[in-house]
Amino acid sequence: MDGNGRWARRRKLPVAAGHRAGTKALRRTVEAAIDLGVESVCVFAFSTENWSRPPDEVDALMEIFVETIERELPDLAKQGVATRFIGRRDRANPELQERMARLEDETSHNERLQLWIAFDYGGRAEIVEATRRLVEEGVDPRDIDENAIASRLYAPEMPEPDLLIRTSGELRVSNFLLWQLAYTELVFVDTLWPDFGERHLRQALAEYAGRRRRFGGR
């Protein structure tokens, strides 16, 4: 979900306004995904590198995360969305940690769509953490294979994505789900995230549907 800052600057608004507009885009995009029969969506909300942004922007983002959990996600829960957070939580403030845990608990029984929110997440950090667990558990090197690593990722039960949509015109994955994206189809769109919605999602899915996935075969 990229382009919040540029969206705000083009409108001569504070960056926080762009992030708040981004939460609206999240809600309508998830609602569109429900209507289209999508079963699982993972969104990149805050990366391990985002802590290096100006302190006032980070503080505003933490405040917006709390607002999103309180105002946007409950309506999605009523529509059958189960929310899970992946990544680190120990660097978030206690209030945000508590709200994350409560939302996960309250929506755990929902089955219409799984919404995974990557918070304080980095693909490299995730692989490092999985490797550290293998060492801590004393796993014999001869027993280490892809399954051993995959089972120690932040959310082993999260399905590997069929499609990655990157907004805002940037042509990179930016440390997102590096392990899981091995054979994911990529779609890049110029639209800034706050302007993203059902039409863009449909277009991305249509482009994906026209591709032939070979997973390394012919």
One Martini backbone bead per residue (centre of mass of N, CA, C, O) as a GRO file, in nm:
protein
  218
    1MET     BB    1   0.080   0.048   0.031
    2ASP     BB    2   0.148   0.309  -0.189
    3GLY     BB    3   0.141   0.688  -0.173
    4ASN     BB    4   0.045   0.870   0.065
    5GLY     BB    5   0.246   1.108   0.062
    6ARG     BB    6   0.203   1.201  -0.235
    7TRP     BB    7  -0.097   1.250  -0.211
    8ALA     BB    8  -0.070   1.480  -0.001
    9ARG     BB    9   0.127   1.674  -0.148
   10ARG     BB   10  -0.058   1.728  -0.398
   11ARG     BB   11  -0.274   1.860  -0.168
   12LYS     BB   12  -0.136   2.012   0.067
   13LEU     BB   13  -0.097   1.788   0.290
   14PRO     BB   14  -0.052   1.605   0.539
   15VAL     BB   15   0.067   1.293   0.567
   16ALA     BB   16  -0.156   1.185   0.756
   17ALA     BB   17  -0.383   1.220   0.545
   18GLY     BB   18  -0.281   0.994   0.362
   19HIS     BB   19  -0.303   0.763   0.569
   20ARG     BB   20  -0.607   0.794   0.616
   21ALA     BB   21  -0.686   0.743   0.323
   22GLY     BB   22  -0.562   0.455   0.322
   23THR     BB   23  -0.776   0.324   0.512
   24LYS     BB   24  -1.008   0.352   0.312
   25ALA     BB   25  -0.881   0.178   0.090
   26LEU     BB   26  -0.871  -0.079   0.251
   27ARG     BB   27  -1.168  -0.122   0.296
   28ARG     BB   28  -1.269  -0.118  -0.006
   29THR     BB   29  -1.080  -0.346  -0.103
   30VAL     BB   30  -1.180  -0.570   0.083
   31GLU     BB   31  -1.474  -0.553  -0.006
   32ALA     BB   32  -1.410  -0.626  -0.299
   33ALA     BB   33  -1.282  -0.900  -0.239
   34ILE     BB   34  -1.533  -1.028  -0.129
   35ASP     BB   35  -1.709  -0.995  -0.390
   36LEU     BB   36  -1.476  -1.165  -0.564
   37GLY     BB   37  -1.377  -1.421  -0.372
   38VAL     BB   38  -1.159  -1.360  -0.189
   39GLU     BB   39  -0.971  -1.524   0.085
   40SER     BB   40  -0.681  -1.362   0.074
   41VAL     BB   41  -0.509  -1.083   0.247
   42CYS     BB   42  -0.202  -0.894   0.217
   43VAL     BB   43  -0.070  -0.613   0.398
   44PHE     BB   44   0.155  -0.331   0.388
   45ALA     BB   45   0.185  -0.110   0.663
   46PHE     BB   46   0.475  -0.173   0.825
   47SER     BB   47   0.811  -0.143   0.837
   48THR     BB   48   1.124  -0.180   0.962
   49GLU     BB   49   1.213   0.094   0.806
   50ASN     BB   50   0.991   0.306   0.909
   51TRP     BB   51   1.139   0.403   1.175
   52SER     BB   52   1.320   0.624   1.004
   53ARG     BB   53   1.120   0.817   1.018
   54PRO     BB   54   0.983   1.072   1.128
   55PRO     BB   55   0.860   1.091   1.443
   56ASP     BB   56   0.584   1.228   1.373
   57GLU     BB   57   0.499   1.011   1.164
   58VAL     BB   58   0.512   0.764   1.346
   59ASP     BB   59   0.312   0.864   1.557
   60ALA     BB   60   0.076   0.894   1.358
   61LEU     BB   61   0.067   0.598   1.269
   62MET     BB   62   0.000   0.475   1.544
   63GLU     BB   63  -0.266   0.630   1.571
   64ILE     BB   64  -0.395   0.518   1.307
   65PHE     BB   65  -0.398   0.223   1.386
   66VAL     BB   66  -0.596   0.255   1.614
   67GLU     BB   67  -0.825   0.379   1.446
   68THR     BB   68  -0.857   0.141   1.250
   69ILE     BB   69  -0.933  -0.072   1.460
   70GLU     BB   70  -1.188   0.101   1.566
   71ARG     BB   71  -1.331   0.190   1.266
   72GLU     BB   72  -1.274  -0.018   1.016
   73LEU     BB   73  -1.245  -0.328   1.104
   74PRO     BB   74  -1.524  -0.391   1.237
   75ASP     BB   75  -1.686  -0.387   0.967
   76LEU     BB   76  -1.532  -0.626   0.847
   77ALA     BB   77  -1.606  -0.829   1.065
   78LYS     BB   78  -1.916  -0.826   0.996
   79GLN     BB   79  -1.825  -0.958   0.700
   80GLY     BB   80  -1.604  -1.198   0.787
   81VAL     BB   81  -1.330  -1.082   0.893
   82ALA     BB   82  -1.006  -1.196   0.955
   83THR     BB   83  -0.750  -1.073   1.174
   84ARG     BB   84  -0.391  -1.052   1.115
   85PHE     BB   85  -0.067  -1.018   1.254
   86ILE     BB   86   0.257  -0.954   1.108
   87GLY     BB   87   0.540  -0.956   1.305
   88ARG     BB   88   0.621  -0.717   1.513
   89ARG     BB   89   0.532  -0.576   1.862
   90ASP     BB   90   0.742  -0.469   2.081
   91ARG     BB   91   0.754  -0.159   1.945
   92ALA     BB   92   0.485  -0.114   2.034
   93ASN     BB   93   0.249   0.011   2.200
   94PRO     BB   94   0.040  -0.114   2.435
   95GLU     BB   95  -0.228  -0.025   2.306
   96LEU     BB   96  -0.179  -0.155   2.028
   97GLN     BB   97  -0.127  -0.442   2.120
   98GLU     BB   98  -0.406  -0.484   2.253
   99ARG     BB   99  -0.579  -0.434   1.994
  100MET     BB  100  -0.465  -0.656   1.824
  101ALA     BB  101  -0.537  -0.897   2.006
  102ARG     BB  102  -0.842  -0.842   2.021
  103LEU     BB  103  -0.908  -0.861   1.718
  104GLU     BB  104  -0.811  -1.146   1.675
  105ASP     BB  105  -1.003  -1.277   1.878
  106GLU     BB  106  -1.282  -1.160   1.763
  107THR     BB  107  -1.208  -1.286   1.447
  108SER     BB  108  -1.128  -1.599   1.450
  109HIS     BB  109  -1.422  -1.715   1.336
  110ASN     BB  110  -1.383  -1.603   1.070
  111GLU     BB  111  -1.429  -1.702   0.692
  112ARG     BB  112  -1.445  -1.512   0.437
  113LEU     BB  113  -1.172  -1.345   0.522
  114GLN     BB  114  -0.820  -1.308   0.521
  115LEU     BB  115  -0.645  -1.060   0.714
  116TRP     BB  116  -0.316  -0.952   0.660
  117ILE     BB  117  -0.099  -0.754   0.874
  118ALA     BB  118   0.196  -0.589   0.812
  119PHE     BB  119   0.388  -0.528   1.108
  120ASP     BB  120   0.690  -0.474   1.155
  121TYR     BB  121   0.801  -0.569   0.860
  122GLY     BB  122   1.040  -0.817   0.719
  123GLY     BB  123   1.165  -1.048   0.512
  124ARG     BB  124   1.449  -1.081   0.632
  125ALA     BB  125   1.370  -1.095   0.930
  126GLU     BB  126   1.198  -1.349   0.905
  127ILE     BB  127   1.429  -1.540   0.815
  128VAL     BB  128   1.611  -1.492   1.056
  129GLU     BB  129   1.410  -1.592   1.272
  130ALA     BB  130   1.382  -1.879   1.160
  131THR     BB  131   1.682  -1.950   1.188
  132ARG     BB  132   1.705  -1.903   1.492
  133ARG     BB  133   1.506  -2.126   1.573
  134LEU     BB  134   1.666  -2.363   1.466
  135VAL     BB  135   1.905  -2.321   1.657
  136GLU     BB  136   1.752  -2.319   1.932
  137GLU     BB  137   1.631  -2.620   1.865
  138GLY     BB  138   1.862  -2.804   1.740
  139VAL     BB  139   1.867  -2.851   1.443
  140ASP     BB  140   1.962  -3.052   1.211
  141PRO     BB  141   2.104  -2.967   0.916
  142ARG     BB  142   1.986  -3.226   0.762
  143ASP     BB  143   1.673  -3.117   0.841
  144ILE     BB  144   1.701  -2.872   0.653
  145ASP     BB  145   1.432  -2.720   0.485
  146GLU     BB  146   1.173  -2.557   0.357
  147ASN     BB  147   0.973  -2.654   0.576
  148ALA     BB  148   1.138  -2.566   0.823
  149ILE     BB  149   1.122  -2.265   0.757
  150ALA     BB  150   0.817  -2.218   0.697
  151SER     BB  151   0.725  -2.313   0.996
  152ARG     BB  152   0.897  -2.034   1.115
  153LEU     BB  153   0.725  -1.826   1.040
  154TYR     BB  154   0.502  -1.599   1.140
  155ALA     BB  155   0.273  -1.742   0.919
  156PRO     BB  156   0.242  -2.055   0.814
  157GLU     BB  157  -0.079  -2.046   0.736
  158MET     BB  158  -0.022  -1.858   0.517
  159PRO     BB  159  -0.076  -1.814   0.204
  160GLU     BB  160   0.062  -1.804  -0.086
  161PRO     BB  161   0.075  -1.577  -0.316
  162ASP     BB  162  -0.056  -1.518  -0.636
  163LEU     BB  163  -0.070  -1.193  -0.587
  164LEU     BB  164   0.101  -0.882  -0.655
  165ILE     BB  165   0.028  -0.544  -0.555
  166ARG     BB  166   0.179  -0.241  -0.674
  167THR     BB  167   0.176   0.079  -0.591
  168SER     BB  168   0.274   0.409  -0.737
  169GLY     BB  169   0.505   0.294  -0.963
  170GLU     BB  170   0.669   0.099  -0.821
  171LEU     BB  171   0.949  -0.152  -0.904
  172ARG     BB  172   0.904  -0.324  -0.616
  173VAL     BB  173   0.896  -0.520  -0.302
  174SER     BB  174   1.022  -0.410  -0.033
  175ASN     BB  175   1.059  -0.661   0.171
  176PHE     BB  176   0.811  -0.853   0.078
  177LEU     BB  177   0.766  -1.171   0.113
  178LEU     BB  178   1.029  -1.324   0.007
  179TRP     BB  179   0.955  -1.624   0.041
  180GLN     BB  180   0.646  -1.627  -0.073
  181LEU     BB  181   0.720  -1.490  -0.380
  182ALA     BB  182   0.858  -1.694  -0.575
  183TYR     BB  183   0.557  -1.747  -0.761
  184THR     BB  184   0.449  -1.470  -0.788
  185GLU     BB  185   0.248  -1.249  -0.928
  186LEU     BB  186   0.304  -0.930  -1.089
  187VAL     BB  187   0.157  -0.599  -1.020
  188PHE     BB  188   0.182  -0.270  -1.160
  189VAL     BB  189   0.071   0.049  -1.039
  190ASP     BB  190   0.024   0.405  -1.052
  191THR     BB  191  -0.159   0.417  -0.827
  192LEU     BB  192  -0.237   0.554  -0.547
  193TRP     BB  193  -0.354   0.416  -0.271
  194PRO     BB  194  -0.597   0.621  -0.196
  195ASP     BB  195  -0.717   0.551  -0.508
  196PHE     BB  196  -0.779   0.272  -0.451
  197GLY     BB  197  -0.996   0.002  -0.590
  198GLU     BB  198  -1.210  -0.198  -0.747
  199ARG     BB  199  -1.114  -0.140  -1.036
  200HIS     BB  200  -0.813  -0.211  -0.984
  201LEU     BB  201  -0.858  -0.495  -0.883
  202ARG     BB  202  -0.993  -0.609  -1.135
  203GLN     BB  203  -0.758  -0.551  -1.329
  204ALA     BB  204  -0.547  -0.726  -1.182
  205LEU     BB  205  -0.709  -0.993  -1.198
  206ALA     BB  206  -0.729  -1.000  -1.507
  207GLU     BB  207  -0.427  -1.014  -1.559
  208TYR     BB  208  -0.378  -1.272  -1.399
  209ALA     BB  209  -0.585  -1.458  -1.558
  210GLY     BB  210  -0.394  -1.429  -1.833
  211ARG     BB  211  -0.197  -1.614  -1.701
  212ARG     BB  212   0.077  -1.856  -1.697
  213ARG     BB  213   0.153  -2.092  -1.457
  214ARG     BB  214   0.470  -2.286  -1.401
  215PHE     BB  215   0.672  -2.319  -1.161
  216GLY     BB  216   0.939  -2.382  -1.361
  217GLY     BB  217   0.805  -2.487  -1.594
  218ARG     BB  218   0.653  -2.535  -1.931
   0.00000   0.00000   0.00000
